[in-house]
Amino acid sequence: MSDAYLARGERVAVRLLERSDREAFTGGARRNAELHRPWLFPAATDAAFDTYLDRLEEPPREGFAICLADTGELAGFCTVNNIVQGAFQCGAIGYGCFLPGRGLVTEGVGLVVRHAFGPMGLHRLEANIQPGNAASIALAERLGFRLEGLSPDFLLIDGGWRDHQRWAITAEMVRG
């Protein structure tokens, strides 16, 4: 599978998420449900994964698998949604972890950020994070995202409209 990698780091590599990832993804989502809740609800069933992948296959989205570079094991995932080209050149990034506590997803999201600013041709990525999600905020900070503000009642999650902090990074911030 290594020839399918879009980018490779010291410990992880990223590639596009595939239908063949269903079992590893849903298993990781079930094993790590407490880690993600109440912030995120990754697909934990075959049907939910198929629906998720169907959405990722529609423009303007890309879904990435974050894999251990040596074994290919699925360590997490990252998506770039709401991709707009033209004068905006922006996307919204989201991520989740299946092998927590090792910094693997930080490394993987960093690879996706570089891929977004390179081959994808984007200039800006936004991460919308609920204020109490300390782990996700810490990841954004480690990668150099800046806090730009608060969006009240921003996303419908688990039946309620949730406030989100707006974090962003631009290509210049990564190059700098």
C-alpha positions as CSV (number, residue, x, y, z in Angstrom):
1,M,0.0,0.0,0.0
2,S,3.0,2.3,0.4
3,D,2.9,3.3,-3.2
4,A,-0.6,4.9,-2.6
5,Y,0.8,7.2,0.1
6,L,0.4,10.9,-0.8
7,A,2.9,12.0,1.9
8,R,5.1,10.2,4.4
9,G,6.5,11.4,7.8
10,E,8.8,9.8,10.4
11,R,6.1,7.5,11.8
12,V,3.0,7.9,9.7
13,A,2.0,8.2,6.1
14,V,-1.3,9.5,4.6
15,R,-3.3,8.3,1.7
16,L,-6.9,8.6,0.5
17,L,-9.4,6.8,2.6
18,E,-10.8,3.7,0.8
19,R,-13.7,1.3,1.1
20,S,-11.2,-1.4,2.1
21,D,-10.6,0.7,5.3
22,R,-14.2,0.0,6.6
23,E,-13.3,-2.7,9.1
24,A,-10.3,-0.9,10.6
25,F,-12.1,2.5,10.6
26,T,-15.3,1.2,12.3
27,G,-13.3,-0.9,14.8
28,G,-11.2,2.2,15.7
29,A,-14.3,4.3,16.0
30,R,-15.9,1.8,18.4
31,R,-12.7,1.3,20.5
32,N,-12.2,5.1,20.8
33,A,-15.8,6.2,21.2
34,E,-15.1,7.7,24.7
35,L,-12.1,9.7,23.3
36,H,-14.2,11.3,20.6
37,R,-17.4,12.0,22.5
38,P,-19.1,14.4,22.8
39,W,-17.1,16.2,20.1
40,L,-17.1,13.8,17.2
41,F,-19.0,10.7,16.2
42,P,-17.0,8.8,13.6
43,A,-18.7,6.0,11.6
44,A,-18.8,2.9,13.9
45,T,-21.0,0.6,11.7
46,D,-20.5,-0.6,8.1
47,A,-23.6,1.3,6.9
48,A,-22.4,4.5,8.6
49,F,-18.9,4.1,7.0
50,D,-20.4,3.5,3.6
51,T,-22.5,6.7,3.9
52,Y,-19.4,8.6,5.2
53,L,-17.3,7.5,2.3
54,D,-20.1,8.3,-0.2
55,R,-20.0,11.8,1.1
56,L,-16.2,12.0,0.9
57,E,-16.3,10.9,-2.7
58,E,-18.4,14.0,-3.6
59,P,-16.7,17.2,-4.3
60,P,-15.7,19.4,-2.5
61,R,-14.3,16.9,0.0
62,E,-11.2,14.7,0.5
63,G,-10.8,12.0,3.1
64,F,-7.4,10.8,4.3
65,A,-6.3,7.7,6.2
66,I,-3.4,8.3,8.6
67,C,-1.5,5.1,8.7
68,L,1.5,3.8,10.6
69,A,4.3,4.1,8.0
70,D,5.9,0.7,8.8
71,T,2.7,-1.5,9.0
72,G,0.0,0.5,7.3
73,E,-2.3,0.2,10.4
74,L,-4.9,2.9,10.5
75,A,-3.9,5.4,13.2
76,G,-6.6,8.0,12.5
77,F,-8.2,10.0,9.8
78,C,-8.4,13.5,8.5
79,T,-10.9,15.2,6.2
80,V,-10.9,18.4,4.2
81,N,-14.4,19.6,3.6
82,N,-16.1,22.5,1.9
83,I,-13.2,23.0,-0.5
84,V,-13.5,26.2,-2.4
85,Q,-11.1,27.1,-5.2
86,G,-10.8,30.4,-7.1
87,A,-10.1,33.4,-5.0
88,F,-10.9,31.7,-1.7
89,Q,-8.7,28.5,-2.0
90,C,-9.9,27.3,1.4
91,G,-11.1,24.1,3.1
92,A,-12.3,23.0,6.6
93,I,-10.2,20.3,8.2
94,G,-11.4,17.7,10.7
95,Y,-9.6,14.8,12.3
96,G,-9.9,11.8,14.6
97,C,-7.6,9.4,16.4
98,F,-7.6,5.6,16.6
99,L,-4.2,5.1,18.3
100,P,-4.2,7.8,21.0
101,G,-1.4,9.2,23.1
102,R,1.5,9.0,20.7
103,G,1.2,12.1,18.6
104,L,0.5,10.1,15.4
105,V,-2.5,12.1,14.4
106,T,-0.7,15.4,14.9
107,E,2.0,14.1,12.5
108,G,-0.6,12.9,10.1
109,V,-2.7,16.1,10.1
110,G,0.5,18.0,9.6
111,L,1.1,15.9,6.4
112,V,-2.4,16.6,5.2
113,V,-1.9,20.3,5.8
114,R,1.2,20.3,3.6
115,H,-0.6,18.2,1.0
116,A,-3.5,20.7,1.0
117,F,-1.1,23.6,0.5
118,G,0.8,21.8,-2.2
119,P,-0.9,19.4,-4.6
120,M,-4.5,20.4,-3.6
121,G,-3.7,24.1,-4.3
122,L,-5.3,25.5,-1.1
123,H,-4.1,28.7,0.6
124,R,-6.1,28.4,3.9
125,L,-7.4,25.7,6.2
126,E,-9.9,26.2,9.0
127,A,-10.5,23.9,12.0
128,N,-13.8,24.5,13.8
129,I,-13.4,23.1,17.3
130,Q,-15.7,23.0,20.3
131,P,-14.2,25.1,23.1
132,G,-14.1,22.2,25.6
133,N,-12.2,19.9,23.2
134,A,-8.8,20.4,24.8
135,A,-7.1,17.6,22.8
136,S,-8.2,18.9,19.4
137,I,-7.3,22.5,20.3
138,A,-3.8,21.3,21.5
139,L,-3.3,19.5,18.1
140,A,-4.3,22.7,16.2
141,E,-1.9,24.7,18.4
142,R,1.0,22.3,17.9
143,L,0.6,22.6,14.1
144,G,0.6,26.4,14.2
145,F,-3.1,27.2,13.7
146,R,-4.2,30.5,15.1
147,L,-7.4,31.2,17.0
148,E,-9.6,33.6,15.0
149,G,-12.8,33.7,17.0
150,L,-15.9,32.0,18.2
151,S,-18.9,30.9,16.2
152,P,-22.0,30.5,18.4
153,D,-24.4,27.6,17.5
154,F,-22.1,26.7,14.6
155,L,-22.6,23.0,14.0
156,L,-25.4,20.5,14.7
157,I,-23.7,17.7,16.7
158,D,-25.5,15.0,18.7
159,G,-28.8,16.8,18.4
160,G,-27.7,20.3,19.5
161,W,-26.2,23.4,17.9
162,R,-22.7,23.7,19.3
163,D,-20.4,26.7,19.6
164,H,-17.1,26.3,17.9
165,Q,-13.8,28.2,18.0
166,R,-12.4,29.0,14.6
167,W,-8.8,28.1,14.1
168,A,-7.0,28.6,10.8
169,I,-3.6,28.3,9.1
170,T,-2.4,29.6,5.8
171,A,0.2,28.4,3.4
172,E,2.5,31.3,4.4
173,M,2.3,30.2,8.1
174,V,3.5,26.7,7.2
175,R,6.2,28.0,4.9
176,G,7.4,30.5,7.5
